[in-house]
């Protein structure tokens, strides 16, 4: 009697499950590094997996994907949603990006006051772009 064939696994057992590793794999696909070709849809897949586990840098990268339309239709409201998730966890780059979106009214109603608050948080962490943006728009 022949042996039954094993059932295929519902996932790739060699795929990373750690959110940091998922994020790193997403970055390799995003930038086309470490032997990976630049594939935004693959990057998006790995960022999503890490972001769903609360990984702030992956949440920020999802915001970038939605902001620029990398691997997904451009959607500024979703970009703001992901930037906000990362920004509230203290990600300085997300705080800067959220501040710029708020200042410009991209994906969210324009709010100079809220923009300054987020940009100031990023500035306090030494984010050079936030520092420059605050100089440009003026601090209150």
DSSP file (Angstrom, degrees, kcal/mol; ACC not computed):
  #  RESIDUE AA STRUCTURE BP1 BP2  ACC     N-H-->O    O-->H-N    N-H-->O    O-->H-N    TCO  KAPPA ALPHA  PHI   PSI    X-CA   Y-CA   Z-CA
    1    1 A X              0   0    0      0, 0.0     2,-0.0     0, 0.0     0, 0.0   0.000 360.0 360.0 360.0 129.1    0.0    0.0    0.0
    2    2 A X        -     0   0    0      1,-0.1     2,-0.2     3,-0.0     3,-0.0  -0.329 360.0-108.6 -70.3 149.4    1.5    3.4   -1.0
    3    3 A X        -     0   0    0      1,-0.1    -1,-0.1    -2,-0.0     2,-0.1  -0.532  38.3-109.4 -72.4 139.0    2.3    5.9    1.6
    4    4 A X        -     0   0    0     -2,-0.2     2,-0.2     1,-0.1    -1,-0.1  -0.426  34.3-108.6 -69.3 146.1    0.0    9.0    1.6
    5    5 A X        -     0   0    0     -2,-0.1    -1,-0.1     1,-0.1     2,-0.1  -0.504  37.9-107.4 -71.9 140.1    1.5   12.2    0.5
    6    6 A X        -     0   0    0     -2,-0.2     2,-0.2     1,-0.1    -1,-0.1  -0.391  36.2-106.1 -67.8 147.5    2.0   14.7    3.2
    7    7 A X        -     0   0    0      1,-0.1    -1,-0.1    -2,-0.1     2,-0.1  -0.491  39.5-106.2 -70.3 139.9   -0.3   17.7    3.2
    8    8 A X        -     0   0    0     -2,-0.2     2,-0.1     1,-0.1    -1,-0.1  -0.415  37.2-108.5 -67.0 145.2    1.3   20.9    2.1
    9    9 A X        -     0   0    0      1,-0.1    -1,-0.1     2,-0.1     4,-0.0  -0.468  17.6-130.3 -71.2 144.7    2.0   23.4    4.8
   10   10 A X  S    S+     0   0    0     -2,-0.1     2,-0.3    -3,-0.1    -1,-0.1   0.516  90.3  29.7 -74.5  -2.0   -0.3   26.4    4.8
   11   11 A X  S    S-     0   0    0      4,-0.0     2,-0.7     0, 0.0    -2,-0.1  -0.953  94.1 -93.6-148.5 164.4    2.8   28.6    5.1
   12   12 A X    >   -     0   0    0     -2,-0.3     3,-1.9     1,-0.2    -2,-0.0  -0.752  30.0-153.8 -82.7 113.0    6.4   28.6    4.1
   13   13 A X  T 3  S+     0   0    0     -2,-0.7    -1,-0.2     1,-0.3    -3,-0.0   0.709  94.1  56.3 -64.9 -17.3    8.3   27.2    7.1
   14   14 A X  T 3  S+     0   0    0      2,-0.1    -1,-0.3    -3,-0.0     2,-0.2   0.551  83.9 106.9 -88.7  -6.4   11.4   29.1    6.0
   15   15 A X  S <  S-     0   0    0     -3,-1.9     2,-0.1     1,-0.1     7,-0.1  -0.471  80.5-106.4 -72.1 140.8    9.6   32.5    6.1
   16   16 A X        -     0   0    0     -2,-0.2    -1,-0.1     1,-0.1    -2,-0.1  -0.401  31.1-176.9 -68.8 142.4   10.5   34.8    9.0
   17   17 A X        +     0   0    0     -2,-0.1     2,-0.3    -3,-0.1    -1,-0.1   0.572  57.1  97.4-110.0 -18.4    7.9   35.1   11.7
   18   18 A X  S  > S-     0   0    0      1,-0.1     4,-2.5     2,-0.0     5,-0.2  -0.577  74.9-136.7 -71.0 128.9    9.8   37.7   13.8
   19   19 A X  H  > S+     0   0    0     -2,-0.3     4,-2.5     1,-0.2     5,-0.2   0.841 102.9  53.8 -60.8 -33.5    8.4   41.2   12.9
   20   20 A X  H  > S+     0   0    0      2,-0.2     4,-2.4     1,-0.2    -1,-0.2   0.924 111.3  45.5 -64.9 -42.8   11.9   42.7   12.8
   21   21 A X  H  > S+     0   0    0      2,-0.2     4,-2.4     1,-0.2    -2,-0.2   0.887 112.5  51.4 -67.4 -38.4   13.0   40.0   10.3
   22   22 A X  H  X S+     0   0    0     -4,-2.5     4,-2.4     2,-0.2    -2,-0.2   0.920 110.7  48.9 -62.6 -42.9    9.8   40.5    8.3
   23   23 A X  H  X S+     0   0    0     -4,-2.5     4,-2.4    -5,-0.2    -2,-0.2   0.920 110.6  50.2 -62.2 -44.6   10.5   44.2    8.2
   24   24 A X  H  X S+     0   0    0     -4,-2.4     4,-2.0     2,-0.2    -2,-0.2   0.905 110.5  49.4 -61.5 -42.0   14.1   43.7    7.0
   25   25 A X  H  X S+     0   0    0     -4,-2.4     4,-2.0     1,-0.2    -1,-0.2   0.906 109.5  52.6 -63.5 -41.1   12.9   41.3    4.3
   26   26 A X  H  X S+     0   0    0     -4,-2.4     4,-2.5     1,-0.2    -2,-0.2   0.905 107.9  51.2 -59.5 -42.1   10.4   44.0    3.2
   27   27 A X  H  X S+     0   0    0     -4,-2.4     4,-2.8     2,-0.2     5,-0.3   0.879 106.1  54.8 -64.2 -37.4   13.1   46.6    3.0
   28   28 A X  H  X>S+     0   0    0     -4,-2.0     5,-1.8     1,-0.2     4,-1.6   0.913 113.2  42.0 -62.6 -40.8   15.3   44.3    0.8
   29   29 A X  H  <5S+     0   0    0     -4,-2.0    10,-1.7     3,-0.2    -2,-0.2   0.875 113.6  53.8 -70.8 -36.5   12.3   44.0   -1.6
   30   30 A X  H  <5S+     0   0    0     -4,-2.5    -2,-0.2     1,-0.2    -1,-0.2   0.923 123.1  26.0 -63.2 -45.5   11.6   47.7   -1.3
   31   31 A X  H  <5S-     0   0    0     -4,-2.8     7,-0.2    -5,-0.1    -1,-0.2   0.585 105.2-118.9 -96.8 -12.2   15.1   48.8   -2.2
   32   32 A X  T  <5 +     0   0    0     -4,-1.6     6,-0.2     5,-0.3     2,-0.2   0.940  65.4 139.1  71.9  47.6   16.2   45.8   -4.2
   33   33 A X    > < +     0   0    0     -5,-1.8     3,-1.8    -6,-0.2    -1,-0.2  -0.661  40.2  37.9-117.8 172.9   19.1   44.8   -1.9
   34   34 A X  T 3  S-     0   0    0      1,-0.3    -1,-0.2    -2,-0.2     3,-0.1   0.845 134.1 -51.4  55.2  40.5   20.6   41.6   -0.5
   35   35 A X  T 3  S+     0   0    0      1,-0.3     2,-0.3    -3,-0.2    -1,-0.3   0.462 110.9 122.3  80.6   0.9   20.0   39.7   -3.7
   36   36 A X    <   -     0   0    0     -3,-1.8    -1,-0.3    -8,-0.1     2,-0.2  -0.723  60.5-128.2 -94.6 145.0   16.4   40.6   -4.0
   37   37 A X        -     0   0    0     -2,-0.3     2,-0.7    -3,-0.1    -5,-0.3  -0.620  41.2 -90.8 -83.6 154.0   15.0   42.4   -7.0
   38   38 A X        +     0   0    0     -2,-0.2     2,-0.4    -6,-0.2    -8,-0.2  -0.532  59.3 161.5 -69.0 112.6   12.9   45.6   -6.3
   39   39 A X     >  -     0   0    0    -10,-1.7     4,-2.3    -2,-0.7     3,-0.3  -0.879  22.3-170.2-136.8  99.9    9.4   44.3   -5.9
   40   40 A X  H  > S+     0   0    0     -2,-0.4     4,-3.0     1,-0.2     5,-0.2   0.845  86.7  56.5 -63.7 -34.7    7.1   46.7   -4.1
   41   41 A X  H  > S+     0   0    0      2,-0.2     4,-1.9     1,-0.2    -1,-0.2   0.900 109.9  45.8 -65.1 -38.2    4.2   44.2   -3.8
   42   42 A X  H  > S+     0   0    0     -3,-0.3     4,-2.0     2,-0.2    -2,-0.2   0.908 112.6  50.9 -67.5 -41.5    6.5   41.7   -2.0
   43   43 A X  H  X S+     0   0    0     -4,-2.3     4,-2.8     1,-0.2     5,-0.2   0.940 109.3  51.0 -59.1 -46.4    7.8   44.6    0.2
   44   44 A X  H  X S+     0   0    0     -4,-3.0     4,-2.6     1,-0.2    -1,-0.2   0.898 106.9  54.4 -57.8 -43.0    4.2   45.5    1.0
   45   45 A X  H  X S+     0   0    0     -4,-1.9     4,-1.9     1,-0.2    -1,-0.2   0.917 112.9  41.7 -58.3 -45.9    3.4   41.9    2.0
   46   46 A X  H  X S+     0   0    0     -4,-2.0     4,-2.1     2,-0.2     5,-0.2   0.872 113.4  51.7 -75.1 -36.5    6.3   41.7    4.5
   47   47 A X  H  X S+     0   0    0     -4,-2.8     4,-3.2    -5,-0.2     5,-0.2   0.920 109.3  52.3 -61.6 -41.9    5.7   45.2    5.9
   48   48 A X  H  X S+     0   0    0     -4,-2.6     4,-2.5    -5,-0.2    -2,-0.2   0.923 107.8  50.8 -60.2 -45.8    2.1   44.3    6.4
   49   49 A X  H  < S+     0   0    0     -4,-1.9     4,-0.5     1,-0.2    -1,-0.2   0.922 116.5  40.4 -59.5 -44.9    3.0   41.1    8.3
   50   50 A X  H ><>S+     0   0    0     -4,-2.1     5,-1.9     1,-0.2     3,-1.1   0.902 113.6  53.8 -71.1 -40.4    5.3   43.0   10.6
   51   51 A X  H ><5S+     0   0    0     -4,-3.2     3,-2.2     1,-0.3    -2,-0.2   0.875 101.4  58.8 -62.7 -38.2    3.0   46.0   11.0
   52   52 A X  T 3<5S+     0   0    0     -4,-2.5    -1,-0.3     1,-0.3    -2,-0.2   0.709 102.6  55.4 -65.3 -18.1    0.1   43.8   12.1
   53   53 A X  T < 5S-     0   0    0     -3,-1.1    -1,-0.3    -4,-0.5    -2,-0.2   0.285 127.4-101.1 -95.1   8.8    2.3   42.7   15.0
   54   54 A X  T < 5 +     0   0    0     -3,-2.2     2,-0.8     1,-0.2    -3,-0.2   0.624  64.6 159.6  87.2  14.1    2.8   46.3   16.0
   55   55 A X     >< -     0   0    0     -5,-1.9     4,-2.0     1,-0.2     3,-0.3  -0.613  28.4-156.2 -76.3 109.5    6.3   46.9   14.5
   56   56 A X  H  > S+     0   0    0     -2,-0.8     4,-2.5     1,-0.2     5,-0.2   0.878  87.3  51.3 -59.9 -46.3    6.5   50.7   14.2
   57   57 A X  H  > S+     0   0    0      1,-0.2     4,-2.4     2,-0.2    -1,-0.2   0.894 111.7  48.9 -61.0 -36.1    9.1   50.9   11.4
   58   58 A X  H  > S+     0   0    0     -3,-0.3     4,-2.2     2,-0.2    -1,-0.2   0.883 109.0  53.0 -68.0 -37.2    7.1   48.5    9.3
   59   59 A X  H  X S+     0   0    0     -4,-2.0     4,-1.9     2,-0.2    -2,-0.2   0.911 109.5  49.5 -61.7 -41.3    4.0   50.6   10.0
   60   60 A X  H  X S+     0   0    0     -4,-2.5     4,-2.1     1,-0.2    -2,-0.2   0.929 109.2  51.1 -62.7 -45.1    5.9   53.6    8.8
   61   61 A X  H  X S+     0   0    0     -4,-2.4     4,-2.6     1,-0.2    -1,-0.2   0.860 106.6  54.4 -63.5 -34.4    7.0   51.8    5.6
   62   62 A X  H  X S+     0   0    0     -4,-2.2     4,-2.5     2,-0.2    -1,-0.2   0.914 106.7  52.5 -62.3 -40.5    3.4   50.9    4.9
   63   63 A X  H  X S+     0   0    0     -4,-1.9     4,-2.5     1,-0.2    -2,-0.2   0.916 108.6  49.7 -57.9 -43.7    2.6   54.6    5.2
   64   64 A X  H  X S+     0   0    0     -4,-2.1     4,-2.5     2,-0.2     5,-0.3   0.920 109.1  52.3 -61.4 -44.5    5.4   55.3    2.6
   65   65 A X  H  X>S+     0   0    0     -4,-2.6     5,-1.9     1,-0.2     4,-1.6   0.926 114.4  41.8 -58.8 -45.9    3.9   52.6    0.3
   66   66 A X  H  <5S+     0   0    0     -4,-2.5     9,-2.3     3,-0.2    -1,-0.2   0.854 112.9  54.5 -70.9 -33.9    0.5   54.2    0.4
   67   67 A X  H  <5S+     0   0    0     -4,-2.5    -2,-0.2    -5,-0.2    -1,-0.2   0.924 122.8  26.0 -64.9 -45.0    1.8   57.7    0.2
   68   68 A X  H  <5S-     0   0    0     -4,-2.5    -1,-0.2    -5,-0.2    -2,-0.2   0.558 107.5-115.5 -97.6  -9.8    3.7   57.1   -3.0
   69   69 A X  T  <5 +     0   0    0     -4,-1.6     2,-0.9    -5,-0.3     5,-0.2   0.871  51.6 166.9  76.6  36.5    1.7   54.2   -4.4
   70   70 A X  S   <S-     0   0    0     -5,-1.9    -1,-0.2    -6,-0.3     3,-0.1  -0.774  75.8 -18.2 -89.2 105.7    4.5   51.6   -4.2
   71   71 A X  S    S+     0   0    0     -2,-0.9     2,-0.3     1,-0.1    -1,-0.2   0.477 136.6  55.3  80.7   2.2    3.0   48.2   -4.7
   72   72 A X  S    S-     0   0    0     -7,-0.3    -1,-0.1    -3,-0.0     2,-0.1  -0.972 100.6 -78.5-157.4 158.3   -0.5   49.5   -3.9
   73   73 A X        -     0   0    0     -2,-0.3    -4,-0.2     1,-0.1    -3,-0.1  -0.420  60.1 -98.3 -62.9 139.3   -2.8   52.2   -5.2
   74   74 A X        +     0   0    0     -5,-0.2     2,-0.3    -6,-0.2    -7,-0.2  -0.400  51.7 168.9 -60.2 130.3   -1.8   55.6   -3.8
   75   75 A X     >  -     0   0    0     -9,-2.3     4,-2.1    -2,-0.1     3,-0.2  -0.784  19.0-172.3-150.3  97.2   -4.0   56.4   -0.8
   76   76 A X  H  > S+     0   0    0     -2,-0.3     4,-2.4     1,-0.2     5,-0.2   0.831  87.0  57.0 -65.3 -32.8   -3.0   59.4    1.4
   77   77 A X  H  > S+     0   0    0      2,-0.2     4,-2.0     1,-0.2    -1,-0.2   0.910 109.7  45.2 -64.9 -40.6   -5.6   58.6    4.0
   78   78 A X  H  > S+     0   0    0      2,-0.2     4,-2.4     1,-0.2     5,-0.2   0.867 109.8  55.7 -69.9 -34.9   -4.2   55.1    4.5
   79   79 A X  H  X S+     0   0    0     -4,-2.1     4,-2.9     1,-0.2     5,-0.2   0.944 109.2  46.5 -58.8 -46.8   -0.7   56.6    4.5
   80   80 A X  H  X S+     0   0    0     -4,-2.4     4,-2.6     1,-0.2    -2,-0.2   0.893 109.1  55.6 -62.5 -40.2   -1.7   58.9    7.4
   81   81 A X  H  X S+     0   0    0     -4,-2.0     4,-1.7     2,-0.2    -1,-0.2   0.927 113.3  40.2 -58.4 -46.4   -3.3   56.0    9.2
   82   82 A X  H  X S+     0   0    0     -4,-2.4     4,-2.1     2,-0.2     5,-0.2   0.885 113.5  53.2 -73.3 -38.9   -0.1   54.0    9.1
   83   83 A X  H  X S+     0   0    0     -4,-2.9     4,-3.2    -5,-0.2    -2,-0.2   0.914 108.9  51.8 -59.2 -40.7    2.1   57.0    9.9
   84   84 A X  H  X S+     0   0    0     -4,-2.6     4,-2.5     2,-0.2    -2,-0.2   0.912 106.9  51.9 -63.5 -43.0   -0.1   57.7   12.9
   85   85 A X  H  X S+     0   0    0     -4,-1.7     4,-0.5     1,-0.2    -1,-0.2   0.927 116.7  39.6 -59.9 -44.3    0.3   54.1   14.2
   86   86 A X  H ><>S+     0   0    0     -4,-2.1     5,-2.0     1,-0.2     3,-0.8   0.896 113.7  54.5 -71.8 -39.8    4.1   54.3   14.0
   87   87 A X  H ><5S+     0   0    0     -4,-3.2     3,-1.9     1,-0.3    -2,-0.2   0.886 103.2  55.4 -63.1 -39.5    4.2   57.9   15.2
   88   88 A X  H 3<5S+     0   0    0     -4,-2.5    -1,-0.3     1,-0.3    -2,-0.2   0.700 103.7  56.7 -68.7 -16.9    2.3   57.1   18.4
   89   89 A X  T <<5S-     0   0    0     -3,-0.8    -1,-0.3    -4,-0.5    -2,-0.2   0.392 127.8 -99.4 -91.5   2.5    4.9   54.4   19.1
   90   90 A X  T < 5 +     0   0    0     -3,-1.9     2,-0.7     1,-0.3    -3,-0.2   0.576  65.7 157.3  96.0   9.7    7.6   57.1   19.0
   91   91 A X     >< -     0   0    0     -5,-2.0     4,-2.3     1,-0.2    -1,-0.3  -0.595  28.7-158.1 -72.2 111.5    8.9   56.5   15.5
   92   92 A X  H  > S+     0   0    0     -2,-0.7     4,-2.3     1,-0.2    -1,-0.2   0.849  88.9  51.8 -63.7 -37.3   10.6   59.9   14.7
   93   93 A X  H  > S+     0   0    0      2,-0.2     4,-2.7     1,-0.2    -1,-0.2   0.904 111.6  47.7 -67.6 -39.4   10.4   59.5   10.9
   94   94 A X  H  > S+     0   0    0      2,-0.2     4,-3.0     1,-0.2     5,-0.2   0.886 109.5  53.7 -66.4 -38.3    6.7   58.7   11.1
   95   95 A X  H  X S+     0   0    0     -4,-2.3     4,-2.4     2,-0.2    -2,-0.2   0.923 111.3  46.1 -61.3 -43.5    6.2   61.7   13.4
   96   96 A X  H  X S+     0   0    0     -4,-2.3     4,-2.4     2,-0.2    -2,-0.2   0.949 114.1  47.6 -61.3 -49.7    7.9   63.9   10.7
   97   97 A X  H  X S+     0   0    0     -4,-2.7     4,-2.3     1,-0.2    -2,-0.2   0.899 113.0  48.3 -61.6 -42.1    5.9   62.3    7.9
   98   98 A X  H  X S+     0   0    0     -4,-3.0     4,-2.7     2,-0.2    -1,-0.2   0.915 109.9  53.0 -63.8 -43.0    2.6   62.7    9.8
   99   99 A X  H  X S+     0   0    0     -4,-2.4     4,-2.5    -5,-0.2    -2,-0.2   0.903 109.6  48.1 -58.4 -42.7    3.5   66.3   10.6
  100  100 A X  H  X S+     0   0    0     -4,-2.4     4,-2.6     2,-0.2    -1,-0.2   0.915 111.2  50.4 -65.7 -42.9    4.1   67.1    6.9
  101  101 A X  H  X>S+     0   0    0     -4,-2.3     5,-2.4     1,-0.2     4,-1.2   0.924 112.8  46.9 -60.5 -43.7    0.8   65.4    5.9
  102  102 A X  H  <5S+     0   0    0     -4,-2.7     9,-2.0     3,-0.2    -2,-0.2   0.907 112.4  49.5 -64.6 -41.8   -1.0   67.4    8.5
  103  103 A X  H  <5S+     0   0    0     -4,-2.5    -2,-0.2     1,-0.2    -1,-0.2   0.903 119.1  37.8 -64.0 -41.2    0.7   70.7    7.5
  104  104 A X  H  <5S-     0   0    0     -4,-2.6    -1,-0.2    -5,-0.2    -2,-0.2   0.545 107.9-121.0 -88.5  -8.1   -0.1   70.1    3.8
  105  105 A X  T  <5 +     0   0    0     -4,-1.2     2,-0.7     4,-0.2     5,-0.2   0.885  53.8 161.1  68.9  37.8   -3.6   68.6    4.4
  106  106 A X  S   <S-     0   0    0     -5,-2.4    -1,-0.2    -6,-0.2    -2,-0.1  -0.837  73.0 -17.1 -97.6 110.6   -2.6   65.4    2.6
  107  107 A X  S    S+     0   0    0     -2,-0.7     2,-0.3    -3,-0.1    -1,-0.2   0.470 136.7  53.6  78.4   1.1   -5.0   62.5    3.5
  108  108 A X  S    S-     0   0    0     -7,-0.3     3,-0.1   -28,-0.0    -1,-0.1  -0.974 101.7 -81.7-159.2 150.8   -6.2   64.5    6.5
  109  109 A X        -     0   0    0     -2,-0.3    -4,-0.2     1,-0.1    -3,-0.1  -0.344  60.6 -95.8 -59.4 142.9   -7.7   67.9    7.1
  110  110 A X        +     0   0    0     -5,-0.2     2,-0.3    -6,-0.2    -7,-0.2  -0.365  49.4 169.7 -64.2 132.7   -5.0   70.6    7.3
  111  111 A X     >  -     0   0    0     -9,-2.0     4,-2.3   -12,-0.2     5,-0.2  -0.796  17.3-176.1-147.7 101.0   -3.9   71.4   10.9
  112  112 A X  H  > S+     0   0    0     -2,-0.3     4,-2.6     2,-0.2     5,-0.2   0.888  88.7  53.6 -64.1 -39.0   -0.8   73.5   11.4
  113  113 A X  H  > S+     0   0    0      2,-0.2     4,-1.9     1,-0.2    -1,-0.2   0.941 111.5  43.3 -62.6 -48.5   -1.1   73.2   15.1
  114  114 A X  H  > S+     0   0    0      1,-0.2     4,-2.2     2,-0.2     5,-0.2   0.881 112.3  55.2 -65.1 -36.9   -1.2   69.3   15.0
  115  115 A X  H  X S+     0   0    0     -4,-2.3     4,-2.9     1,-0.2     5,-0.2   0.940 107.4  49.0 -59.9 -47.1    1.6   69.4   12.4
  116  116 A X  H  X S+     0   0    0     -4,-2.6     4,-2.4     1,-0.2    -1,-0.2   0.880 108.5  54.3 -61.3 -37.8    3.8   71.4   14.8
  117  117 A X  H  X S+     0   0    0     -4,-1.9     4,-1.7     2,-0.2    -1,-0.2   0.943 113.4  40.8 -62.2 -47.4    3.1   69.0   17.6
  118  118 A X  H  X S+     0   0    0     -4,-2.2     4,-2.1     1,-0.2    -2,-0.2   0.905 115.4  50.9 -68.2 -41.3    4.2   65.9   15.6
  119  119 A X  H  X S+     0   0    0     -4,-2.9     4,-2.6    -5,-0.2    -1,-0.2   0.873 108.4  52.9 -64.1 -36.2    7.2   67.8   14.1
  120  120 A X  H  X S+     0   0    0     -4,-2.4     4,-2.4    -5,-0.2    -1,-0.2   0.887 106.7  52.2 -66.3 -39.2    8.3   68.9   17.5
  121  121 A X  H  X S+     0   0    0     -4,-1.7     4,-0.6     2,-0.2    -2,-0.2   0.919 112.7  45.0 -61.7 -42.3    8.2   65.3   18.8
  122  122 A X  H ><>S+     0   0    0     -4,-2.1     5,-2.1     1,-0.2     3,-0.9   0.899 110.8  54.2 -67.0 -40.2   10.4   64.3   15.9
  123  123 A X  H ><5S+     0   0    0     -4,-2.6     3,-2.3     1,-0.3    -2,-0.2   0.905 101.7  58.3 -59.2 -42.6   12.7   67.3   16.4
  124  124 A X  H 3<5S+     0   0    0     -4,-2.4    -1,-0.3     1,-0.3    -2,-0.2   0.723 104.4  52.5 -62.7 -20.7   13.2   66.2   20.1
  125  125 A X  T <<5S-     0   0    0     -3,-0.9    -1,-0.3    -4,-0.6    -2,-0.2   0.345 125.1-104.4 -94.9   5.1   14.5   62.9   18.8
  126  126 A X  T < 5 +     0   0    0     -3,-2.3     2,-0.7     1,-0.2    -3,-0.2   0.668  57.6 167.4  85.5  17.2   17.0   64.7   16.5
  127  127 A X     >< -     0   0    0     -5,-2.1     4,-2.2     1,-0.2    -1,-0.2  -0.545  23.9-156.7 -69.9 112.4   15.2   64.2   13.2
  128  128 A X  H  > S+     0   0    0     -2,-0.7     4,-2.4     1,-0.2     5,-0.2   0.850  89.7  53.2 -60.7 -38.3   17.0   66.6   10.8
  129  129 A X  H  > S+     0   0    0      2,-0.2     4,-2.4     1,-0.2    -1,-0.2   0.886 109.6  48.7 -67.7 -37.0   14.1   66.9    8.4
  130  130 A X  H  > S+     0   0    0     -3,-0.2     4,-2.7     2,-0.2     5,-0.2   0.908 110.4  51.7 -66.4 -41.5   11.7   67.8   11.2
  131  131 A X  H  X S+     0   0    0     -4,-2.2     4,-1.8     1,-0.2    -2,-0.2   0.937 113.1  44.5 -59.1 -47.5   14.2   70.4   12.5
  132  132 A X  H  X S+     0   0    0     -4,-2.4     4,-2.0     2,-0.2    -2,-0.2   0.890 113.0  50.8 -65.5 -40.4   14.4   71.9    9.0
  133  133 A X  H  X S+     0   0    0     -4,-2.4     4,-2.5     1,-0.2     5,-0.3   0.912 109.3  50.6 -65.9 -42.1   10.7   71.8    8.4
  134  134 A X  H  X S+     0   0    0     -4,-2.7     4,-2.0     1,-0.2    -1,-0.2   0.877 109.1  51.5 -63.5 -37.3   10.0   73.6   11.7
  135  135 A X  H  < S+     0   0    0     -4,-1.8    -1,-0.2    -5,-0.2    -2,-0.2   0.903 111.1  49.4 -63.4 -39.5   12.5   76.3   10.8
  136  136 A X  H  < S+     0   0    0     -4,-2.0    -2,-0.2     1,-0.2    -1,-0.2   0.910 121.4  31.7 -66.6 -44.0   10.7   76.8    7.5
  137  137 A X  H  < S-     0   0    0     -4,-2.5    -1,-0.2    -5,-0.1    -2,-0.2   0.619 113.1-118.6 -93.3 -12.0    7.2   77.0    8.9
  138  138 A X     <  -     0   0    0     -4,-2.0     2,-0.2    -5,-0.3    -3,-0.1   0.408  19.9-103.7  84.2 137.2    8.2   78.6   12.2
  139  139 A X              0   0    0      1,-0.1   -23,-0.0    -4,-0.1    -5,-0.0  -0.567 360.0 360.0 -88.7 156.1    7.7   77.3   15.7
  140  140 A X              0   0    0     -2,-0.2    -1,-0.1   -27,-0.1   -27,-0.0   0.356 360.0 360.0-114.9 360.0    5.0   78.6   18.0
